[in-house]
């Protein structure tokens, strides 16, 4: 998300950094470029006008003109106003109610409500340590109920069965009773997709809402619909009194207009963003971190949190001890590191969170290909245990066999072995638990490591 906007804004802001003097004309020219970038990102016009107005008012005051580093101050103003537009801070789900706390999910057809229900269930189970039950009130879409049941099994949460011949309101009521009987902490109610102009369907979801009295009512919307996402959320809010928004498919949205428009238009916070197809691809929405990423400053804190969630601490410590004993870093270790990178969303996801990477041209970013990671893992899997432990034995005939077994070319194997050698040298340099050590050092350089982390 924000690829195009990040490239435009980070380049614009980079021109300002280090400038000892800014004139009123140069500030206005910068804001004109910012305005164009926001409109191209499909941010709603009223939001753009309000944003530029706020930045301009502060930028043309004494705060910037009289500053010793006016360029840096202007960048900070743009950052602060971006945070303001998106909601200042993450607003977590409010679960402070007598269990079962009911959370209702609503939205258009195809917005990803069912998969989001499963992702949210996994998030609440793993991060909030809650006992979760899910139920589907979608009696219209073929196999919707079966889909949620399958996903519930995958994430290992309770599933309340329903049938396409049941009435949605009755399903919701029985699910509340079942959640109470089974001592569930949270009940997630997945509803059918509907248009806000469909009076009958909107009346139905109002009746579901009345029947279960949800503590949270979340609007699930496809981020790729741009500013229309905010307008649709506003229409639903007039009927349902939403408490928050979940943006889905943000990994496929290069513009980011929805994220920058929703809060301003609806007054409702974005609580989560869906970042991929896997059930763990749901992240809390942090406006300050997103603003930093948009301006090309990176998002090291989220990167550190990704490492905490996905890196196997026991394996990391084992690797650290191994390297400290001088046992070296072999291809089994390299494969483990590649698999951990995949679990964190791939190299592309890591790159966009690194400071200074936002301004990279698209042609450079496009060279970061996560398919290569899969190819490298396949190559290592095609080796014998001896070859993985002693890569120096891999010569001509062995390379041919490995290439045949992995469906790759000898050039791919040579490239992988070169990257392995680079990683091996890096591990010797850091020597503190592989990726875990690298992330600690990176976060320390940024001054963003939370107290007590990695201790």
N, C-alpha and C positions, 0 to 999 in steps of 0.2 A: 504494500500500500504506500502511496505518496511518492512513488519512484520519480514521476515527472516533476511534481511540485518540489520535491527535495532537491533535484538537480538544479532547477531554476532558482529557487530561493537560496540554496547554499552558495551558488556561484555569485548571486547578487550580494549576499552578506559578506562573502569573502573579499569583495572589492572594498568594503567599508572598513574591515579590520585593519588596525594599524594606522589609519589616516589621522593626521594631527589636526586637520581642520575640515569642517563640513559647512558648506554654504546652504542657504535656504533653497536655492535652485537644485543643488545636488541631492538634498533630502527629498524634494518633490519628485525628482527623476527616479530615485530609488523606490519611492512609494508607488510610482506609476508602474514600475516593473513588477513590484509585489502584487499590485492589483491585477495585472494581466495574468500573472502566474496563478493566482487564486481563481480567477474566472475560467482559465483553461482547465483547472482541476475540478470544474463543475461545482464550485462552492456557490450557494445561493446568493443572488445579487444583494439582498438586504444585509446579509451577513458580511459580505465583502465591503459594502459601503460603511457599515458600522465599524468594522475592524480598521479600515484605512483611516476613518475619521478619528478613532481613538489614538492610533499610532501617530497620526499627523499632529494632533493636539499636544501630545507629549514631546514629539520630536522637534517641533518648532519652538519649544519653550527653552528656558535657561538650562534645563537638565542636560540637553545635548550640546547646544552651541557653546556653553561656557565650560564644558568638560575638558579635561586634559586628554582624554581618549574618546572623542565624540563618536567614532565608528563603533567602538566596543559598546558604548552606551546605547546607540541606536539598535544594534543587534539584540541587546538585552531587552529593549522595549518591545521589539517585534516578538521575541520569545515569550515575554510576559503576557502580551495581548493574545498570542495564540493559545496559551494556557487558559486565559480568561474565557475565550470563545468556547473552548472544549470542556470547561467545568472545573478548573483549578486543581482538583485532586480526585483520586479514585473513590467512587462511592460503592462500597461493598453491599452485597445483599443484606437486608435487615432481617435477621433470623431471631430477633428478640421477641418471641411470642410463645404461647403455650403450644407444645407439639401436638399434632403435626403442623408445622408451618407450611401453609399452602402457597405455592408459586405457580401462577398461571402464565402460559406462553401463548401469545397470539401473533398473527401476521398474515401476509399474503401467501397465495399458493407458490410453492417452489422457493420459499425464502430459507428453507433449511431448519424448520422448527423441530422436526423429529430428531435429526442428528444433533441439533443443539441441545435438546432435552437430555440426550445421553451424555453429551460432553459436560453439561452442567451437573448432571448426577455424579459423574466421575470426579469433577472438580470438588464438589461438596463432600464427597466421600473421602477423598485423599487429602485435600487441603484443610477442610473444616472439620474432618473426622465425624461426619454426620451419617446416621442411618437413613438412607434415601429410598423412597418408593416412587415409581413413575406409572402414569396411566395415560392411555390414548383415548381422547374423545372424538377422534376423527373417524366417523362412520361412513364417510363419502369416498375417500381415496382408497382404491383397491390395495390390499395388503399393508395399509398404514399401521394397523394394530400389530400385525406380525413383525413388521420392521422394528417397531419400538421394543417388542418382546425380545427379538434377537439382539438388539443393541444393549438391552438391560442385562442379558446374560453375559455379554462381552465385558461390560464394566462391573458386573457382579453387584447389582442393586436389586431391590424388590420390584416386582412387576405385578400390577393389579390387572387381571384379565378383563377384557370387554369384548363385545360382539357387534358386528355391523348392523344387527337388527335392534340393538339397544338405543335408547334415547340418550344423547350426549349429556343432558342434565342429570339423568339417573346414574350414568356411568360415573360422573364426577362426585355425586353424593356418596355412592357406594365406596368409591376409592377413599374418601375422607374417613369413613367408618372403618375400612380395612386398615388404613394407615394407623388409626388410633389403636385398633386391636393388636397390631403387630409392633406397636411402640416405635414407629418410624419418626424420625426427627423432622424430616422434610418430605412433602408430597409435591412432585412436579406434574402439572396437568398440561399435557400436549393437546392442542385443539386443532381443528381443521383450518386449512387456509381459506381466507375469504377476502373479498373486496369490500372496502368501506362503503361503496355505493349499493351493495347488496343488502337491502333492508331486512330480509328474512334471516340471513346469516348473522348480521350484526345484532339482531334481536336475540338470536340463539346464544351468542357469546355473552350478551348481557345477562341472560338468565343463568348461564353457567357461573358467571361472576357472582351473581346474587346468591346462588345456591351454596357456593363454597367459601365466599368471603375471603379471597386470597390476600395474604399479607404483602405479597409482591405481585405486580402484574407487568410482565415484560413484553415489549414489542420486538419481535425478531424480524430483521430486515436485511435484505441483500445489499451490501455496500456498493455493488456495481451499478445500482440504480441512481447513484449520485445524489443530487439535491432532491430528487423525487422521493428518496427514502425519508427525508425530513418532513416533506409535505404529507406523505402517507401516515407517518407516525403522528403527526398533528391531528389528522382526521380520526385516527383510532383513539387518540387521547381524549377527544371530545365525547366519545361514547364510553370508554372504559376507565378513565382516570389512571393512566399508566404511571408506574413508579420508576421505570427505566427502560433502556434500549440495549439490545444485543445486535451488533453488526456482524453479519456472516460473510464468508468468502472474501475477506480482506486480503488474502494472499493473491487473489486474482484481480484486485482493484489497484491500478497504477495511479489513479487520480486522487482519491481521498476526499472528494467533495462531501460525501455523506457524513464522515467523521467531523468535519469542520462546520457542518450546517445543523445537525440534529439538535444539539443542546440549545443553540441560539433561537431556533424556530419553535421547538416544543417546550423548552424549559426543563426537559427531562434528561437525566444523566445517561451517558453511555456507560454501562456497567461491565460489559465483556465484549471481546472481539473474537470471532472465529478465524483461525489462521491456517487452516488446512482441513483435510478430510479425516484424519485420525481422531479418535475419541479424546485424546489428550490435547488436541489443538484448540484450546480455548484459554484466553488470557484475560485477566482483569485489565481494564482500560485506564491507563495512567496518563492524564493530559500533559503533565510536565515532561514525562519521558518521550511522549509522542512529539511534542513541540521541539525537543532537542533533536530528535531524529529527523524531523522535517527540515531543520536548519543545518543538517549535516554534522551535528555535534555527537552523534552516536547515542547509544543507550546501554552503557556498560552495566548499570544496575540490573536491567532485565536479563542481560547476558549472564551475569553472575547467578541470578535466580534460576535461569534455565539449567545452568551447570548443576546447581544444587538439586534440582528436581530429577534430572536425567542421568547424571554421571553416577555410576555405581561407586559409592565411597569406599567399599571394601576392596574393589578392584584397583581403585586409584591408590590406596595406601599400599597394596601389595606391589603395584608397579613402582611406587616410590622406594620401597624397601629394596626391591630388586635392583633398581638403578644405583642406589646408594652402595649396595654390596659389589658393584662393578659387574653385575651379570649382563648388562647391556639391554638394548631395546630391540626385540626381534619382530618378525612379521605378524606373529600372533598378537603382540601388543599393538602393532600398527593397525591391524584389523579391528581390534577392540576400540581404538580411538576413532576410527572411521564410523563404526556402528554407533558410537555415542554422539558423533556429529550429526548423523542421520536422525537420531532420536530427538535432537534439538531443533529439527526443522531444516537441516542441511546447511551446506556452506553458504548459500545465498542468504539464509536467515541470519547467520552469524555475521556476515560481512556488513549487512545493513545496520547492525547494532554497534559496529566499531566506529569510534570517532574519526572523522575526516573522510569517511567512505561515501557520504551522501552526495558529494559533488563529482564523483566518478562518472565519466560519460557512459551512456547506455551500452555502447559497443564494448567497453571494458567489462561492465557488470555482466553482460551476456556471456562472457567467456567463463564466468563462474558457473560451471555446469554440474549440478548434483548427480547427473547420470554417471559422471566419471567416478563418483564415490562408489556407486553400485558396481561399476565395472572393476574397480580396484579390489573390492571385497570378493567378487567372483573369481578374480585372478588368484588371490591368496587362498581361497577355498579349493582351488584346483591343484594346489601344491601338496607335497607330502609333508608330514610333520617335521622331517629332517630339513627340508628346504625352508620351512618357515622359521626354524630355529637357526639355521646357518645359510642365510641368503647368498653367501659368496659362492656356493656350489652351483648356483643356477647359471648354466651356460647354454650354448646353442641348442643341443638336442632336448634339454629339459624345457627350454623356453618354447620350443615347438609343441611339446606335449601339453604344457600349461595353457598355451594359446588355444589349442584344439579343445581342451577341456572346459575353458571359460568362454569360448565363443568370441575371443578377441584376437588382436594381431600382436606380433612380436614387438612392434613399436609401442603398443600399449603397455606391454610388460616392462619394456625399458623405461618408459615414462614413470610407471608406478614405482619401479625400483629406485629411480632418481628421487622421487618425492619421499619415498621411505628413508633414503639416506639423509635428506634435508631434515625430516622429522627426527631422525636419530640424533643428529647433531644438536637440534633444538632441545631434545630431552636431556642430553648431557649438560647443556647450558643451564636449564631450569632445575632439573633433578629433584623436583618436589611434587611428584604425583601426576605427571603428565599434564593433561588439560586442566586439571584442578589447580595445579601450581601456576600454570600460565594465566588462568583467570584471576587468581589471587594477585599476581603481580600487575596485571592489567588494571584491575579495580583499584589497587593501591596507587598506581600512577595517576588515576583519575580522581583519587580522593573520595570515591563513592562507595567504598566497601562498608556495609552496615556493621555496627558493633557486634562482635561475637561470631561473625560468619567465618567458617573455615578454621575455627580455633581448635 
